[in-house]
Amino acid sequence: MIVLSSELYREVLQRIKNFPGLSIECLHLLHQTYPQFSPRTIWSILSWEHKERLPEDYSKIQQNSPELLQDYERRIEKDPTCEFTVLVMAAERRYSPFILSRILLKEKLKTNEYKANKLLFHPHRIHDEVLRRNVEQCIELDILEGPVPDAYRDKIGVFFENMLYSILSSAGISFDTQVDLQKKGYRKTPDARLLSRCFYRGRRIHWIESKAFFGNTFNHGKVVQRQLTPYSEEFGAGIVIYWMGFVTDILEDVPSKENVFIRCDFPSPQEFSVL
């Protein structure tokens, strides 16, 4: 069970906010400080803290893009072969290296965000060799933004959905997947709509939603509004599983404590039964 008290969660967030460096270095520190947490949980907490901070950071980067480019060019002039210049700049400002690379590409090449993104996904097309090597380092070492973290988020989501389906199938529980529900014309589709008569702590359960991230007040409020409330209104009571854990604050933020149950794992046989 990965359930964090409000106090412990705030402590972790404060360590992240006070860390003066790259997210990959912060991740390493958090692993050492909280060995009781899984690597996935720590990465997810770090990722959501970054996501909450991103709009403000991105606005600052965009506003200062000319100065950032000047700073980059001054540093390269002093050390023309350095391939870690952009990483150092990102660490000093607590910016995403990937996003800083995009801003520098836009500013240096006088291009738009779409074309800059194309270069980030195909850095071999960057003609400036020093800038290209810098961008490649940023792509490799940014654990929160870019093609590698995006692919990880997609794959981990699919992994936990498939794990849920495997658990249900092994238990002999009949269910509809999202795809099945979409084919039947439903607009709101939980990951699994239970067709068998399932009970959790004596309450009939009709659906289960899989979430491959850490549940906090920032993301859970959106999940409640966009998914949990419509699911409970459409189908009845259900369970949402935050596989990477959650902070206890969100237990107070559900459509109805009688209709939505929050967990960080699949219920044990003592809690979950099928008739």
N, C-alpha and C positions, 0 to 999 in steps of 0.2 A: 504493500500500500504506500503510495507516494502522495500523502496529503500534508500540506504545509500549513502551519498556523500563520495568522496574519503577521505576528511578530517576526517569525523566521523568514517569511517571504519578504518583508520590508528590509530585513537585514541583508538578504541576498541582493535585492535591488539596489540598496545603498552601496554595496561593494562594487556592483557593475557601474553605477553612475560615477563613483569616485575613482574608477580605474583609469590611469593616464596612458592608454596605449591602444593597441589593436585588439579587436574582438577575439582573435585566435589566442592572444596572450592572456586575455581575461578568462577565456574558457579554461585554459590550463590552470590558472590560479583557482578558479571555482572548483575544478576537479580535486585539487589538493585540499581545499578548505572544507568541502562537503563531500567526502568519499561515500557517504551513505546514499547519495543521489546517483541515479543512473546517468551516464553520459548524455543520453537522449533528453532526459529531463532538464539537465543544465543547459544544453544547447537550446532547447525550446524556450526556457525562461529568458536566456540571453537574446534570443531572436525576437521575442515579443517586446522586450524592453527597447530594442533597437527600432522596432516597427512603430512604437508609440512616439519615439523621439525623431523619427525620420522626417516628417513634414517640416518641422522647425529647422532641422539640420539642412535639408535640401534647399529650403528657401535661402538660408545663409550662404550656402555654396554658390547658388545661382547669382545672388546679388554680388558676391565677391569674386566671380569668375575671372575678370581681368587681372585683379591683384594676385589670384592664385596662379595664373599662367605666368605672370611676371616673376613670382617667387620661384616657380619651377624652373624657369629659364635662367635665373640667377644661379640657382644651385647647380644646374647642368653646366653652366659656364665655368664654375669652379671645379667641377668633377665630371667631365664630359662622358665618361664611360659608366657612371654609377647607374645600376638598374633598380635601386631601392629608393630612389628619390621620392617618388609619389607615395610609397608606403610610409616613409618617414613623415611626409607632410600630413598624411591621413592620421597617423598615430598622434602627432602633435595636436591635431584639432578634434580627435575622436570622431573622424568621418569614416564612412565606408570607403575602402580603397577602390572598390569597383565603381561606386558613384562618383568619386573624385576623378577617376580616370575618364569617365564619360564627360564630365564638365570640362576637363582639360582638352579632350579631343574636340569637343564642340567649339571651344574658344580658340584653340590653336588653328583648327582647320576651317573655322568660320562656317560650320555646317549645322544641321538641325539634329534633334535628339534621335530621330529614326536612323539617320546615317551613322551617327556616332555609335548607336547600339549595334548596328550591323558590323562595324569594325571591332567592337568588343567581343562579339561572338565569332569573329574571323580575324583575330589580331595579326595574322600573317599578311594582311592587306595594308597594314600601316607602313608607309614607306620610310618614315623616320625611325631608324633602327633603335636608337636609344629610347625613344618614346615607346616603341613597340615592346622592348624588353621590360620596361617599367610596367606597362599595361599587363603583360603576361604574368609578372610577379603579383600584381594586384588581383588578377583573376584567380591565381593559384592559392593565395593566402587569405582571401576574403571568404569567411565561412558563413556570412549572412546574406550577401547579395551576389548576384551573378548566375551564370548557367549551372554551376555545380550545386550550390545551395538550392536553387529552384528545382533541379532534377531530384535532389534528395527529398525535398518536401513532397513532390508528386509521388515518388516511389514509396516513401514511408506511409503516406496516406493509403495507397493501394495495399501495402503490406498488412496494415492493421485491419482494413476492411476484409481482406481475404482470411486473416486469422479469425475474425468474428464469424465469417461464414463457415470456416472449418470447425469451430467450436459448436456452432448450432447444428451442423450436419452430423457431427460425431455424437451429439446428444439426441439425434433422431427428431429434431425440431424442423417442421416445415416452415418455409418463409419465402417471401418475395424480396428480391433485391431492388435497388433503385431502378435498374433497367426494366425489370418486370413491371414495376409500378408505373413507369413512364409509358410503357406499351399499353397499359390498362387505362391510360388517360389521366392519371393523378398528376397534379401540379406540384404538390408538396410531397417529397419522397424521402423518407428516412432510409438509412443504409439497409435496414432489415425490418420488414413488416412481418410479425410473427403470425403464422396461420394456425399453428398448434395452440392449444390452451396452456399458456405459460403463466406462472404466478411467482412474484417476487415478494417475499415476506408477507405472503397471504394476499397480495393485491394482483389482480389480473393485469398482465403486461402485453401491450399490443405492438410495440416497436422498440428497436434499439438503434441508437445513433453512435457511430464511431468517430472519435476525434483524435487525430494523431499529433496532438500538441498539448502543452500545459495549459490548464484552464485558469484564467485570471479574470478580474473584473472587466478588463478592457475587451477581451475577446468573447467572454461568456455572455455579456449583455447583447452582443450582436447575434450570437447563437440562439439565445432565448427569443429575440424578436423575429429573426428570419426563419428559424427552424423549430425550436422546441414548442413554442406556443401554437403555431399552425399544426404541428404533428399531434399535440394533445387534443386540440379542438377537432381534428379530423378523425383520429383513430382511437383516442383514449389515452390511458396512462402508458408511460414508456421509460426507458433508461437511456441516459447519455453516458458514454464511457470516455473519459479523458485518459488515454493510455499512458501519457507521460506525467499524470498527476494533476493536482489542482490545489488552489489556496482555499481555505475554509470559508473565506468571505463569500464565495459564490453560492454557498449552500442557502444563503438568504435571498438569492436572486433567481428564483424559478417561477414559472407561471402559476404553479400550484404544487405545494410540497406533497400533495396526494396524487398528483398526476405525472410528475417528472422526478425521477430518482437519478442522482449523480454518483458515479463510481469512477475508479481508476483501473478497474479490472472486471472480468466477467464474474458474476456472482457464484459463490460456492454452491454445491448441491444442497447444503443445509438451508440456503436462502432462496434458491431458485428451483422450482419444480414444474414438471410437465404432466398434464393429465391426458 
